[in-house]
Amino acid sequence: MQFTEEISNGRVKLGAGTIYGAIKTMLDKGWIEALGGNDRKKNMSLRMKGQKWLPMY
């Protein structure tokens, strides 16, 4: 969350609810999959279905 605010020069501020809501939506749509982790860190993987939605820079 802090990194997002930093790289956007303070224009974008994400809260925990926004992040977890987005993660839940992406899991439900099959764009990402949970790989495990611990209480503080969750590992996710981008699935082929989600790759077509990534912006190309």
C-alpha positions as CSV (number, residue, x, y, z in Angstrom):
1,M,0.0,0.0,0.0
2,Q,2.8,2.4,0.9
3,F,4.7,1.6,-2.4
4,T,1.6,2.4,-4.4
5,E,1.3,5.8,-2.7
6,E,5.0,6.4,-3.2
7,I,5.2,5.6,-6.9
8,S,2.0,7.6,-7.6
9,N,3.4,10.7,-5.8
10,G,0.6,10.5,-3.3
11,R,-2.2,10.5,-5.9
12,V,-3.3,6.9,-5.1
13,K,-3.9,5.7,-1.6
14,L,-5.0,2.1,-1.2
15,G,-6.5,0.8,2.0
16,A,-6.5,-2.8,3.2
17,G,-10.2,-3.3,2.3
18,T,-9.5,-2.2,-1.3
19,I,-6.5,-4.5,-1.6
20,Y,-8.2,-7.6,-0.1
21,G,-11.4,-6.9,-2.1
22,A,-9.4,-6.8,-5.3
23,I,-7.6,-10.0,-4.4
24,K,-10.9,-11.8,-3.7
25,T,-12.3,-10.7,-7.0
26,M,-9.3,-11.8,-8.9
27,L,-9.3,-15.2,-7.1
28,D,-13.1,-15.6,-7.8
29,K,-12.5,-14.9,-11.5
30,G,-9.6,-17.3,-11.7
31,W,-7.1,-14.6,-12.7
32,I,-4.8,-15.5,-9.8
33,E,-4.4,-18.5,-7.6
34,A,-3.3,-18.7,-4.0
35,L,0.0,-20.6,-3.4
36,G,0.0,-20.6,0.4
37,G,2.0,-18.5,2.7
38,N,1.8,-17.5,6.4
39,D,-0.3,-15.1,8.5
40,R,1.5,-12.0,7.2
41,K,2.4,-12.9,3.7
42,K,0.2,-14.6,1.1
43,N,1.8,-15.9,-2.1
44,M,-0.2,-15.6,-5.3
45,S,0.4,-16.6,-8.9
46,L,-1.0,-15.0,-12.1
47,R,-2.9,-17.5,-14.2
48,M,-3.0,-17.6,-17.9
49,K,-6.6,-16.4,-17.9
50,G,-5.5,-13.2,-16.0
51,Q,-2.6,-12.4,-18.3
52,K,-4.8,-11.0,-21.1
53,W,-6.0,-8.3,-18.7
54,L,-2.6,-7.0,-17.8
55,P,-1.7,-3.6,-19.3
56,M,1.4,-3.7,-21.5
57,Y,3.9,-1.0,-20.6
